[in-house]
Amino acid sequence: MLRMIFTAEDRCRVRLASGAHPTWELILSINSLQDPHLPLEYRGWRATVLTGARRAAARWRCLKTAAELVPAGNFPDFLTPALDETDVGAHFDTILSQPKAVLREDIVRTFARQRRVPRWARTVYSDGSTRDVVHALRQYSDLVLGPARPVLDRRVETDRARYAEHLLSGGVEALLANLHPSIRWRDPVLEADYPRDRTVALDGRGLVLVPTHFCWGEPVTFIDAAQQPMLVCPAVGVVPQEPVGTREDQLAGLVGRTRARLLCALAADASTTALAARLGVSPAAVSQHTKTLRTAGLITTTRESAGVHHSLTALGKAFLGTR
């Protein structure tokens, strides 16, 4: 069992993640592909991914590398940065920037009880570089997670709305009492089903709640208790069964295949760089397509210090069929 002990200050610092957490979704989806106990509602997704991989050697190698990187069981905390950022590129940058000492501590902490440490972890421990790790994760994200984003974003947003409703109607206690059947609020302790017995004192740091599509069964948290406390919660509700690409195919005849993919990818706001990686095109090509979609009133573009971000307008959401 997992126990998270709250103080009065922690109650004031409970917050919701701003959207689907890209690296938690990524890592847990790799676990899901390998899990023999994967719930029935996810098996159609897994079958689609594996069927596509069997038809292309490069895709199969990508899945094999991902499985070697994240086998069943524990994985280092640095693979899922504690960022409230929906752009996977920002997460990859954070993984790349980790100091060698931090990486080594994380690897030792993660694999201390295992007889066999994965080869890639031994390499990172020796070299202090995560470049190859990020390259493998980026390939997997583009090939597997990108096409699944409309479904997982929709499910996570549904759960975030449910969280917000409990918070507005009953306060923090109502929110904590209605996260998931595997999680129970027994003031001042949040208890959850967990593979082993563990207690985490929040000590005034608060808690970030992260509803996650590819988290199922029981919640997940960081191994290192010194990290910003974060509880990755299984999303509640039915997994959307719309086949990946169906809506995209319907829109392609109207706006073209790439623009249809771009609109579907904007189920959650994204930067030009993230869209380019997700669609497998250049940032310049994304800029051309977003200009056309912006002129049509389907998207808006804002320039921030971190780059250019795009989002659907009300018309764009109606066009996409998300509202």
C-alpha positions as CSV (number, residue, x, y, z in Angstrom):
1,M,0.0,0.0,0.0
2,L,1.1,3.6,-0.7
3,R,0.4,6.2,1.9
4,M,0.8,9.9,1.2
5,I,0.6,12.0,4.5
6,F,-0.9,15.5,4.2
7,T,-0.4,18.5,6.3
8,A,-2.7,21.5,6.3
9,E,-0.3,23.2,3.9
10,D,-0.4,20.3,1.5
11,R,-4.2,20.5,1.2
12,C,-3.7,24.1,-0.1
13,R,-1.1,22.9,-2.6
14,V,-3.0,20.1,-4.4
15,R,-3.2,20.9,-8.1
16,L,-4.1,19.1,-11.4
17,A,-1.7,18.6,-14.2
18,S,-2.4,20.9,-17.1
19,G,-3.0,18.0,-19.5
20,A,-1.8,14.6,-20.5
21,H,1.8,14.1,-19.2
22,P,3.7,13.0,-22.4
23,T,6.5,11.0,-20.8
24,W,4.3,9.2,-18.2
25,E,2.0,8.3,-21.1
26,L,4.9,7.2,-23.2
27,I,6.6,5.1,-20.6
28,L,3.4,3.5,-19.4
29,S,2.3,2.7,-22.9
30,I,5.6,0.8,-23.4
31,N,4.8,-1.2,-20.3
32,S,1.2,-1.8,-21.6
33,L,2.5,-3.3,-24.9
34,Q,4.4,-5.9,-22.9
35,D,1.9,-6.6,-20.1
36,P,0.1,-10.0,-20.4
37,H,-2.7,-8.7,-18.1
38,L,-3.5,-5.7,-20.3
39,P,-7.2,-4.9,-19.9
40,L,-9.5,-5.8,-22.7
41,E,-10.3,-2.2,-23.7
42,Y,-6.6,-1.5,-24.5
43,R,-6.0,-4.6,-26.6
44,G,-7.4,-3.2,-29.8
45,W,-4.8,-0.4,-29.6
46,R,-2.0,-3.0,-28.9
47,A,-3.1,-5.2,-31.8
48,T,-3.0,-2.2,-34.1
49,V,0.4,-1.2,-33.0
50,L,1.9,-4.7,-33.3
51,T,0.2,-5.3,-36.7
52,G,1.8,-2.1,-38.0
53,A,5.1,-3.1,-36.6
54,R,5.1,-6.5,-38.2
55,R,4.7,-4.9,-41.6
56,A,7.7,-2.6,-41.2
57,A,11.1,-3.7,-39.9
58,A,12.0,-0.2,-38.7
59,R,8.8,0.0,-36.6
60,W,9.5,-3.5,-35.1
61,R,13.0,-2.5,-34.2
62,C,11.6,0.7,-32.6
63,L,9.2,-1.4,-30.4
64,K,12.0,-3.8,-29.5
65,T,14.3,-1.0,-28.4
66,A,11.5,0.6,-26.4
67,A,10.8,-2.7,-24.6
68,E,14.4,-3.1,-23.7
69,L,14.5,0.4,-22.4
70,V,11.4,0.1,-20.3
71,P,10.9,-3.6,-19.3
72,A,8.1,-4.6,-16.9
73,G,8.9,-3.3,-13.4
74,N,10.6,-0.2,-12.1
75,F,12.2,2.4,-14.3
76,P,14.3,5.5,-13.4
77,D,12.5,8.7,-12.4
78,F,14.5,10.7,-15.0
79,L,12.5,9.1,-17.8
80,T,9.3,11.0,-16.5
81,P,10.4,14.5,-15.6
82,A,8.2,16.4,-13.1
83,L,7.2,19.0,-15.6
84,D,3.7,20.4,-16.0
85,E,4.2,20.6,-19.8
86,T,2.3,18.8,-22.5
87,D,5.0,19.2,-25.1
88,V,7.1,16.0,-25.2
89,G,10.0,17.9,-26.6
90,A,10.4,19.9,-23.4
91,H,10.5,16.5,-21.5
92,F,13.2,15.2,-23.8
93,D,15.3,18.3,-23.3
94,T,15.0,17.9,-19.5
95,I,16.1,14.2,-19.8
96,L,19.1,15.3,-21.9
97,S,20.1,18.0,-19.4
98,Q,20.4,15.7,-16.3
99,P,23.8,15.8,-14.6
100,K,25.8,12.6,-14.6
101,A,25.6,12.4,-10.7
102,V,21.8,12.6,-10.8
103,L,21.6,9.9,-13.5
104,R,23.9,7.6,-11.5
105,E,21.9,8.1,-8.3
106,D,18.7,7.4,-10.1
107,I,20.0,4.3,-11.7
108,V,21.4,2.9,-8.5
109,R,18.1,3.6,-6.6
110,T,16.0,2.0,-9.3
111,F,17.9,-1.2,-9.9
112,A,19.4,-1.7,-6.4
113,R,17.2,-4.8,-5.8
114,Q,17.6,-6.3,-9.2
115,R,20.3,-8.9,-10.0
116,R,20.6,-7.7,-13.6
117,V,20.9,-4.1,-14.6
118,P,19.8,-3.3,-18.2
119,R,22.6,-2.7,-20.6
120,W,21.4,0.8,-21.5
121,A,21.3,1.7,-17.8
122,R,24.9,0.6,-17.4
123,T,25.9,2.7,-20.4
124,V,24.2,5.8,-19.0
125,Y,25.8,5.2,-15.6
126,S,29.2,5.0,-17.3
127,D,28.9,7.8,-19.9
128,G,26.5,10.1,-18.2
129,S,24.7,10.7,-21.5
130,T,21.0,10.1,-22.2
131,R,21.3,10.9,-25.9
132,D,20.6,7.4,-27.2
133,V,17.8,6.9,-24.7
134,V,16.1,10.1,-25.9
135,H,16.6,9.1,-29.5
136,A,14.8,5.8,-28.9
137,L,12.0,7.4,-26.9
138,R,11.5,10.1,-29.6
139,Q,11.2,7.4,-32.3
140,Y,8.7,5.5,-30.3
141,S,6.7,8.7,-29.5
142,D,6.5,9.7,-33.1
143,L,5.5,6.2,-34.3
144,V,3.2,5.0,-31.5
145,L,2.2,7.7,-29.1
146,G,1.6,10.4,-31.6
147,P,-1.2,8.6,-33.4
148,A,-2.8,7.7,-30.0
149,R,-2.8,11.3,-28.7
150,P,-6.3,12.3,-29.8
151,V,-7.8,9.4,-27.9
152,L,-5.6,9.7,-24.8
153,D,-5.9,13.5,-24.7
154,R,-9.7,13.3,-24.9
155,R,-9.8,10.8,-22.0
156,V,-7.4,12.8,-19.8
157,E,-9.4,16.0,-20.4
158,T,-12.6,14.2,-19.4
159,D,-11.0,13.1,-16.2
160,R,-9.5,16.6,-15.5
161,A,-13.0,18.0,-15.9
162,R,-14.3,15.4,-13.4
163,Y,-11.6,16.4,-11.0
164,A,-12.4,20.0,-11.3
165,E,-16.1,19.3,-10.7
166,H,-15.3,17.5,-7.4
167,L,-13.0,20.3,-6.4
168,L,-15.5,23.0,-7.1
169,S,-18.4,21.3,-5.5
170,G,-16.8,19.7,-2.4
171,G,-13.3,21.1,-2.1
172,V,-10.0,19.2,-1.8
173,E,-11.4,16.4,0.3
174,A,-14.1,15.6,-2.3
175,L,-11.4,15.6,-5.0
176,L,-9.1,13.3,-3.1
177,A,-12.0,10.9,-2.2
178,N,-13.1,10.5,-5.9
179,L,-9.8,10.0,-7.8
180,H,-10.1,6.3,-8.6
181,P,-11.4,3.1,-6.8
182,S,-7.8,2.1,-6.1
183,I,-7.2,5.4,-4.1
184,R,-8.8,6.2,-0.8
185,W,-8.8,9.4,1.3
186,R,-8.6,8.8,5.0
187,D,-7.8,12.2,6.5
188,P,-4.9,13.1,6.7
189,V,-3.6,10.2,4.6
190,L,-4.2,9.4,0.9
191,E,-4.0,5.6,0.6
192,A,-3.6,3.7,-2.7
193,D,-3.1,0.1,-3.9
194,Y,0.6,-0.3,-4.6
195,P,3.0,-3.2,-5.3
196,R,4.8,-2.7,-2.0
197,D,4.4,-0.9,1.3
198,R,5.5,2.7,1.1
199,T,4.9,6.0,3.0
200,V,5.6,9.4,1.5
201,A,5.4,12.5,3.8
202,L,4.4,15.5,1.6
203,D,5.9,17.9,4.1
204,G,4.2,21.0,2.7
205,R,5.2,20.4,-0.9
206,G,1.7,19.6,-2.1
207,L,0.7,17.0,-4.6
208,V,0.3,17.1,-8.4
209,L,-2.5,14.8,-9.6
210,V,-2.0,13.4,-13.1
211,P,-4.9,11.5,-14.7
212,T,-3.3,9.2,-17.2
213,H,-4.8,7.1,-20.1
214,F,-2.1,4.4,-20.0
215,C,-2.1,4.1,-16.2
216,W,-4.6,1.3,-15.3
217,G,-5.2,-0.8,-12.2
218,E,-3.3,1.2,-9.6
219,P,-1.5,4.6,-9.4
220,V,2.2,5.3,-9.9
221,T,4.6,7.7,-8.3
222,F,8.3,8.5,-8.3
223,I,10.7,6.2,-6.6
224,D,12.7,9.1,-5.2
225,A,10.6,10.7,-2.3
226,A,12.7,13.9,-2.7
227,Q,11.0,14.6,-6.0
228,Q,8.1,17.0,-6.3
229,P,5.2,14.7,-5.1
230,M,3.2,13.5,-8.1
231,L,0.5,10.8,-8.2
232,V,-0.2,9.3,-11.6
233,C,-3.8,8.2,-11.5
234,P,-5.6,5.7,-13.7
235,A,-8.1,7.6,-15.8
236,V,-11.7,6.7,-15.0
237,G,-14.3,5.9,-17.7
238,V,-14.5,4.1,-20.9
239,V,-11.5,4.0,-23.2
240,P,-12.5,5.7,-26.5
241,Q,-12.7,3.0,-29.1
242,E,-12.6,5.2,-32.2
243,P,-10.0,3.6,-34.5
244,V,-6.9,5.7,-34.8
245,G,-7.1,7.7,-38.0
246,T,-10.8,7.5,-38.7
247,R,-11.6,11.1,-38.2
248,E,-8.3,12.0,-39.9
249,D,-9.4,10.0,-43.0
250,Q,-12.7,11.8,-43.0
251,L,-11.1,15.2,-42.9
252,A,-8.3,14.4,-45.4
253,G,-10.6,14.8,-48.4
254,L,-11.5,18.3,-47.3
255,V,-8.3,19.8,-46.1
256,G,-5.6,17.4,-47.2
257,R,-3.9,14.5,-45.4
258,T,-1.2,16.6,-43.6
259,R,-3.5,19.3,-42.5
260,A,-6.0,16.7,-41.3
261,R,-3.3,15.0,-39.2
262,L,-2.2,18.4,-37.9
263,L,-5.8,19.2,-36.7
264,C,-6.1,15.9,-35.0
265,A,-2.7,16.3,-33.4
266,L,-4.0,19.6,-31.9
267,A,-6.6,17.9,-29.7
268,A,-4.1,19.2,-27.2
269,D,-2.2,22.5,-27.8
270,A,1.3,22.0,-29.3
271,S,4.3,23.9,-30.5
272,T,5.5,24.0,-34.1
273,T,8.5,21.8,-33.1
274,A,6.3,19.2,-31.4
275,L,3.9,19.1,-34.4
276,A,6.8,18.7,-36.8
277,A,8.1,15.7,-34.8
278,R,4.7,14.2,-34.4
279,L,3.8,14.5,-38.1
280,G,7.3,13.7,-39.5
281,V,7.6,16.9,-41.5
282,S,9.8,20.0,-41.2
283,P,8.9,22.9,-38.9
284,A,8.8,25.1,-42.1
285,A,6.1,22.8,-43.5
286,V,4.1,23.0,-40.2
287,S,4.3,26.8,-40.4
288,Q,2.9,26.8,-43.9
289,H,0.0,24.5,-42.9
290,T,-0.8,26.4,-39.7
291,K,-0.9,29.6,-41.7
292,T,-3.6,28.2,-43.9
293,L,-5.6,26.8,-41.0
294,R,-5.3,30.0,-39.1
295,T,-6.6,32.0,-42.1
296,A,-9.5,29.6,-42.2
297,G,-10.2,30.3,-38.5
298,L,-9.6,26.8,-37.4
299,I,-6.6,27.4,-35.1
300,T,-5.0,30.3,-33.2
301,T,-1.2,30.8,-32.8
302,T,0.5,32.5,-29.8
303,R,4.1,33.3,-29.5
304,E,5.7,32.6,-26.1
305,S,9.2,32.7,-24.7
306,A,9.5,28.9,-25.3
307,G,8.4,29.2,-28.9
308,V,5.2,29.3,-31.0
309,H,2.2,27.4,-29.8
310,H,-1.0,26.5,-31.7
311,S,-4.5,25.6,-30.5
312,L,-7.9,24.9,-32.0
313,T,-10.5,27.6,-32.1
314,A,-14.1,26.9,-31.2
315,L,-14.7,26.5,-35.0
316,G,-11.7,24.2,-35.2
317,K,-13.0,22.0,-32.4
318,A,-16.4,21.8,-34.1
319,F,-14.8,21.0,-37.4
320,L,-12.8,18.2,-35.7
321,G,-15.9,17.0,-33.9
322,T,-14.6,17.4,-30.4
323,R,-17.3,19.7,-29.1
